[in-house]
Amino acid sequence: MLTSSSGFSFCYQEKLHKQSDFNKVLKNGKKITNNFVTIFILKRNDEDTIRRIGLVTSRKVGNATQRNLAKRRLREIFRTNKHKLTPGLDIIFILKPEIKLTGYSTLKKTVLDCFKKVNCYNDI
């Protein structure tokens, strides 16, 4: 159950926390790659409708400021579009160094196109 009243919030339950959850998505999830991120998407079998994300980055992406900016942008894309995603998804974003060279609108378009490619995004 979500703890906030707003549909556009980003709460604790919407983040992947356990290493076992990360491993499950990385092993069994569908992989989509583009210039900026690699995305793994796994539909959970449980009855939970919460969509969860995890972010993975390395120092190759840049300094702490650049890494945090990229992660904030991806969380914002997820937060504002999660209601259009298939319920019960686990999504992992693995950031590539090229992400620091792109703007928010380009990144948003690229990520949403990846979601549409695997039929987990309903743009209604």
C-alpha positions in Angstrom: 0.0 0.0 0.0 1.3 3.4 -0.9 1.7 5.8 2.0 1.2 9.1 0.2 -2.0 10.6 -1.1 -0.5 12.0 -4.3 -0.3 9.7 -7.3 2.9 11.5 -8.5 4.9 11.0 -5.3 7.9 8.7 -5.0 7.8 6.6 -1.9 10.0 4.0 -0.2 8.0 1.1 -1.5 8.8 2.1 -5.1 12.5 1.6 -4.8 14.4 -1.7 -5.1 16.3 -2.3 -1.9 17.4 -5.9 -1.6 20.3 -7.3 -3.5 18.2 -10.4 -4.2 15.6 -8.3 -6.0 18.3 -6.6 -8.1 19.8 -10.0 -8.9 16.4 -11.4 -9.9 15.7 -8.5 -12.3 19.2 -8.6 -13.8 19.1 -12.4 -14.3 15.5 -12.8 -15.6 14.5 -9.3 -16.9 14.2 -8.1 -20.4 17.2 -6.0 -21.4 17.0 -2.8 -23.5 20.1 -0.9 -24.4 20.5 2.6 -25.8 23.1 5.3 -25.8 22.5 6.5 -22.3 21.2 3.6 -20.2 20.7 -0.1 -20.1 17.3 -1.0 -18.8 16.2 -4.3 -17.3 12.5 -4.8 -16.9 10.9 -7.7 -15.1 7.1 -8.3 -14.5 6.7 -9.7 -11.0 4.3 -12.7 -10.5 2.9 -11.4 -7.2 -0.4 -9.5 -6.8 1.4 -6.3 -5.9 0.7 -3.5 -8.4 3.5 -1.2 -7.2 6.2 -0.4 -9.9 9.7 -0.3 -8.4 13.0 1.0 -9.8 16.6 0.6 -9.0 19.5 2.7 -10.2 23.1 1.5 -10.8 25.9 3.8 -11.6 29.7 3.9 -11.5 32.4 6.5 -11.4 32.8 6.2 -15.1 29.6 8.3 -15.4 31.3 11.3 -13.8 31.8 12.9 -10.5 29.3 12.7 -7.7 27.4 15.8 -8.9 27.0 14.4 -12.5 26.0 10.9 -11.2 23.4 12.4 -8.8 21.9 14.7 -11.5 21.5 11.7 -13.9 19.8 9.6 -11.1 17.5 12.5 -10.2 16.5 12.8 -13.9 15.7 9.1 -14.2 13.7 9.1 -10.9 11.7 12.1 -12.2 11.0 10.4 -15.5 9.8 7.3 -13.5 7.8 9.4 -11.0 5.9 11.4 -13.6 5.2 8.4 -15.9 4.7 5.5 -13.5 0.9 5.6 -13.8 1.3 4.7 -17.5 3.5 1.7 -16.9 2.2 -1.8 -16.5 1.5 -2.6 -12.8 3.9 -4.9 -11.0 7.1 -4.0 -12.8 10.6 -4.0 -11.4 12.9 -1.7 -13.5 16.7 -1.3 -13.2 18.5 1.5 -14.9 22.3 1.1 -15.4 23.8 4.4 -16.3 26.3 4.8 -19.1 29.0 7.6 -19.2 27.2 9.2 -22.2 24.2 10.1 -20.0 26.0 13.2 -18.7 26.1 14.6 -22.2 22.3 14.6 -22.7 19.5 16.9 -21.5 16.4 15.9 -19.6 14.0 16.0 -22.6 16.2 13.8 -24.8 16.7 11.3 -21.9 12.9 11.3 -21.2 12.1 10.6 -24.9 14.7 7.8 -25.1 13.6 6.1 -21.9 9.9 6.2 -22.8 10.6 4.9 -26.3 12.4 1.9 -24.6 9.3 1.3 -22.4 7.1 1.4 -25.5 9.4 -1.0 -27.4 8.7 -3.7 -24.8 5.0 -3.0 -24.5 5.0 -1.9 -20.8 4.1 1.7 -21.4 0.5 2.7 -22.1 0.5 6.3 -23.5 -3.2 7.2 -23.0 
